[in-house]
Amino acid sequence: MDELTLMQRARQGDSEAFEAIFDAYHARIYNYIYRLMGDSEDASDLTQESFLKAYRALARGDKPRNLSAWLYRIASNICLDVLRRRRLIQWQPLENLLAVLGVGGARSPEEEVIQHERQSEIERVLAQMPARYRMYLILREREGLSYQEISAITGDSLDTVRVTLFRARERAREIGVQLHAGSKKS
């Protein structure tokens, strides 16, 4: 069954249709939230909250054009609200964000140690970034979403997505340079 049919049936109160939506997107939304929040309990709770909000919105008659982008947007908004309330940003390793700072994959034991050190540095860099920049980087680098998909999720124009990603990458580089320079002085 296609997404449009599932959404129509879910709007009409078909719990099996919404369960199919949940099954199709649960793992992706959970992983996205986990990377934003850095905690598995938070990820579980916020994933459930995201799907509950989506279920209620469909019951109210919401008609999202792109189900995937709509679910990511709900999850993003919930996470950003929590982060704003906490004013504390945590971070977990993001292997795919190694590309942000131009770090490649490692294979030998020596390269594994180097990769681990670089990954730790990336974690420190990203922990200092604004939540919005982190969100954009996760959506693009980790989730592999296109600029158009990020635009649909965030509600920002394509130009805003491009500019924000550029600024996020630049900020990551600046923080990385500052951390690297600071560690040399120690």
The 8 nearest C-alpha neighbors of each residue, nearest first, counted from 0:
[[1, 4, 5, 2, 3, 16, 19, 6],
 [0, 2, 4, 3, 5, 6, 20, 7],
 [3, 1, 5, 4, 6, 0, 66, 20],
 [2, 4, 6, 5, 1, 7, 66, 0],
 [3, 5, 7, 6, 2, 1, 8, 0],
 [4, 6, 2, 16, 8, 3, 7, 9],
 [5, 7, 9, 3, 4, 8, 2, 10],
 [8, 6, 4, 10, 9, 5, 3, 11],
 [7, 9, 11, 5, 13, 10, 6, 16],
 [8, 10, 13, 6, 12, 17, 11, 16],
 [11, 9, 57, 58, 7, 12, 8, 60],
 [10, 12, 8, 9, 13, 7, 58, 57],
 [11, 13, 9, 10, 14, 8, 58, 17],
 [14, 12, 9, 8, 16, 15, 11, 17],
 [13, 15, 17, 16, 12, 18, 9, 8],
 [16, 14, 18, 17, 13, 19, 9, 8],
 [17, 15, 19, 5, 9, 18, 14, 13],
 [16, 18, 20, 14, 9, 19, 15, 21],
 [17, 19, 21, 15, 16, 20, 22, 14],
 [18, 20, 22, 16, 17, 21, 23, 15],
 [21, 19, 17, 23, 18, 22, 24, 16],
 [20, 22, 18, 25, 19, 24, 23, 17],
 [23, 21, 19, 20, 25, 24, 18, 26],
 [22, 24, 20, 21, 19, 25, 26, 27],
 [25, 23, 21, 27, 22, 26, 28, 20],
 [24, 26, 21, 28, 22, 27, 29, 23],
 [27, 25, 29, 28, 24, 30, 23, 22],
 [28, 26, 30, 24, 29, 25, 31, 142],
 [27, 29, 31, 25, 30, 26, 24, 32],
 [28, 30, 26, 32, 31, 27, 46, 42],
 [31, 29, 33, 27, 32, 28, 26, 34],
 [30, 32, 28, 34, 33, 29, 27, 35],
 [31, 33, 35, 29, 42, 34, 30, 36],
 [34, 32, 42, 30, 36, 37, 31, 35],
 [33, 35, 31, 37, 32, 36, 91, 30],
 [36, 34, 32, 33, 37, 31, 134, 90],
 [35, 37, 33, 38, 34, 32, 89, 90],
 [38, 36, 91, 90, 33, 34, 89, 35],
 [37, 39, 41, 40, 36, 33, 42, 91],
 [38, 40, 42, 41, 33, 43, 37, 36],
 [41, 39, 43, 42, 38, 44, 45, 33],
 [42, 40, 44, 38, 39, 43, 45, 36],
 [41, 43, 33, 39, 45, 32, 40, 44],
 [44, 42, 40, 46, 41, 45, 39, 47],
 [45, 43, 41, 47, 46, 42, 40, 48],
 [44, 46, 48, 42, 47, 43, 41, 49],
 [47, 45, 49, 43, 48, 44, 29, 42],
 [46, 48, 44, 50, 45, 49, 51, 43],
 [47, 49, 45, 51, 46, 50, 52, 44],
 [50, 48, 46, 52, 74, 47, 51, 45],
 [49, 51, 53, 47, 52, 48, 54, 46],
 [50, 52, 48, 54, 53, 49, 47, 55],
 [51, 53, 49, 55, 50, 54, 48, 56],
 [54, 52, 50, 56, 51, 55, 57, 49],
 [55, 53, 51, 57, 52, 56, 50, 58],
 [54, 56, 58, 52, 57, 53, 51, 59],
 [57, 55, 53, 59, 58, 54, 61, 52],
 [56, 58, 10, 61, 60, 54, 59, 55],
 [57, 59, 10, 55, 60, 56, 54, 12],
 [60, 58, 56, 57, 61, 55, 10, 54],
 [59, 61, 57, 58, 10, 62, 56, 11],
 [62, 60, 57, 56, 59, 63, 58, 10],
 [61, 63, 60, 64, 57, 6, 7, 10],
 [64, 62, 65, 66, 61, 69, 6, 57],
 [65, 63, 66, 62, 69, 68, 3, 67],
 [64, 66, 68, 63, 67, 69, 151, 70],
 [67, 65, 69, 68, 63, 70, 64, 2],
 [66, 68, 70, 69, 65, 71, 24, 152],
 [69, 67, 152, 71, 65, 70, 66, 151],
 [68, 70, 72, 66, 67, 71, 152, 65],
 [69, 71, 73, 67, 72, 68, 66, 74],
 [72, 70, 74, 68, 73, 69, 152, 75],
 [71, 73, 152, 75, 69, 70, 74, 153],
 [72, 74, 70, 76, 71, 75, 49, 77],
 [73, 75, 71, 77, 49, 72, 76, 78],
 [76, 74, 72, 78, 73, 77, 71, 79],
 [75, 77, 79, 73, 78, 74, 80, 72],
 [76, 78, 80, 74, 75, 79, 73, 81],
 [79, 77, 81, 75, 80, 76, 82, 74],
 [78, 80, 82, 76, 81, 77, 83, 75],
 [81, 79, 83, 77, 78, 82, 76, 84],
 [80, 82, 84, 78, 79, 83, 85, 77],
 [83, 81, 79, 85, 84, 80, 86, 78],
 [82, 84, 86, 80, 81, 85, 79, 87],
 [85, 83, 81, 82, 86, 80, 87, 79],
 [86, 84, 87, 82, 83, 81, 88, 80],
 [87, 85, 83, 84, 82, 88, 81, 80],
 [88, 86, 85, 82, 89, 83, 84, 81],
 [87, 89, 82, 126, 86, 90, 130, 36],
 [90, 88, 37, 36, 126, 87, 91, 35],
 [89, 91, 37, 126, 122, 36, 88, 92],
 [90, 92, 37, 34, 93, 122, 89, 38],
 [93, 91, 122, 94, 90, 118, 119, 34],
 [94, 92, 96, 95, 91, 141, 34, 97],
 [93, 95, 96, 97, 92, 118, 141, 98],
 [94, 96, 141, 97, 93, 140, 98, 99],
 [97, 95, 98, 99, 93, 94, 140, 141],
 [96, 98, 102, 95, 99, 94, 100, 101],
 [97, 99, 101, 96, 100, 102, 95, 103],
 [100, 98, 96, 97, 101, 168, 102, 140],
 [99, 101, 98, 102, 97, 172, 171, 96],
 [100, 102, 98, 99, 97, 103, 96, 172],
 [101, 103, 97, 98, 100, 104, 117, 99],
 [104, 102, 101, 105, 97, 98, 114, 100],
 [105, 103, 106, 102, 114, 97, 110, 111],
 [104, 106, 110, 111, 114, 107, 103, 113],
 [105, 107, 110, 111, 108, 104, 109, 114],
 [106, 108, 110, 109, 111, 105, 112, 113],
 [109, 107, 111, 110, 112, 106, 105, 113],
 [110, 108, 112, 111, 107, 113, 106, 105],
 [109, 111, 105, 113, 107, 108, 112, 114],
 [112, 110, 108, 114, 105, 109, 113, 115],
 [113, 111, 115, 109, 110, 114, 116, 108],
 [112, 114, 110, 116, 111, 115, 117, 109],
 [113, 115, 111, 117, 112, 116, 118, 110],
 [116, 114, 118, 112, 113, 117, 111, 119],
 [117, 115, 119, 113, 118, 114, 112, 120],
 [118, 116, 120, 114, 119, 115, 113, 121],
 [117, 119, 121, 115, 120, 116, 114, 122],
 [120, 118, 122, 116, 117, 121, 115, 123],
 [119, 121, 117, 123, 118, 122, 124, 116],
 [122, 120, 124, 118, 123, 119, 125, 117],
 [121, 123, 119, 125, 120, 124, 126, 92],
 [124, 122, 120, 126, 121, 125, 119, 127],
 [125, 123, 121, 122, 126, 127, 174, 175],
 [124, 126, 128, 122, 127, 123, 121, 133],
 [125, 127, 123, 124, 128, 90, 122, 89],
 [128, 126, 125, 124, 123, 129, 174, 88],
 [127, 129, 125, 126, 130, 133, 132, 124],
 [128, 130, 131, 132, 133, 127, 126, 125],
 [131, 129, 133, 132, 134, 128, 79, 88],
 [132, 130, 134, 133, 129, 135, 79, 128],
 [133, 131, 167, 135, 134, 129, 130, 136],
 [134, 132, 130, 136, 131, 135, 137, 129],
 [133, 135, 131, 137, 132, 136, 130, 138],
 [134, 136, 138, 132, 137, 133, 139, 131],
 [137, 135, 133, 139, 138, 134, 140, 132],
 [138, 136, 141, 134, 140, 135, 139, 133],
 [137, 139, 142, 135, 136, 144, 141, 140],
 [140, 138, 143, 144, 136, 137, 142, 141],
 [139, 141, 143, 137, 136, 96, 142, 138],
 [142, 140, 137, 95, 143, 138, 139, 96],
 [141, 143, 138, 144, 139, 140, 137, 31],
 [144, 142, 139, 140, 141, 138, 145, 137],
 [145, 143, 139, 142, 138, 148, 149, 146],
 [146, 144, 148, 147, 149, 143, 139, 138],
 [145, 147, 149, 148, 150, 160, 157, 144],
 [148, 146, 150, 145, 149, 151, 157, 144],
 [149, 147, 151, 145, 150, 146, 144, 68],
 [150, 148, 152, 146, 151, 147, 153, 145],
 [149, 151, 147, 155, 148, 153, 154, 152],
 [150, 152, 148, 154, 149, 68, 153, 147],
 [153, 151, 72, 68, 149, 150, 154, 71],
 [154, 152, 155, 150, 151, 72, 149, 75],
 [153, 155, 151, 150, 152, 156, 149, 72],
 [156, 154, 150, 153, 159, 160, 157, 151],
 [155, 157, 159, 158, 150, 160, 154, 151],
 [158, 156, 160, 159, 150, 161, 147, 146],
 [157, 159, 161, 156, 160, 162, 155, 163],
 [158, 160, 156, 162, 157, 161, 163, 155],
 [161, 159, 157, 163, 158, 162, 164, 150],
 [162, 160, 158, 164, 159, 163, 165, 157],
 [161, 163, 165, 159, 164, 160, 166, 158],
 [162, 164, 166, 160, 165, 161, 159, 167],
 [165, 163, 167, 161, 166, 162, 160, 168],
 [164, 166, 162, 168, 163, 167, 161, 169],
 [165, 167, 169, 163, 164, 168, 170, 162],
 [168, 166, 164, 132, 170, 169, 165, 163],
 [169, 167, 171, 165, 170, 166, 164, 172],
 [168, 170, 166, 172, 171, 167, 165, 173],
 [169, 171, 173, 167, 172, 168, 166, 174],
 [172, 170, 168, 174, 169, 173, 175, 124],
 [171, 173, 175, 169, 170, 174, 176, 168],
 [174, 172, 170, 176, 175, 171, 169, 177],
 [173, 175, 177, 171, 176, 172, 124, 178],
 [176, 174, 172, 178, 173, 177, 124, 179],
 [175, 177, 179, 173, 174, 178, 180, 172],
 [178, 176, 174, 180, 175, 179, 181, 173],
 [179, 177, 181, 175, 176, 180, 174, 182],
 [178, 180, 176, 182, 181, 177, 175, 183],
 [181, 179, 177, 183, 178, 182, 176, 184],
 [182, 180, 178, 184, 179, 183, 177, 185],
 [181, 183, 179, 185, 184, 180, 178, 177],
 [184, 182, 180, 181, 185, 179, 178, 177],
 [185, 183, 181, 182, 180, 179, 178, 177],
 [184, 182, 183, 181, 180, 179, 178, 177]]
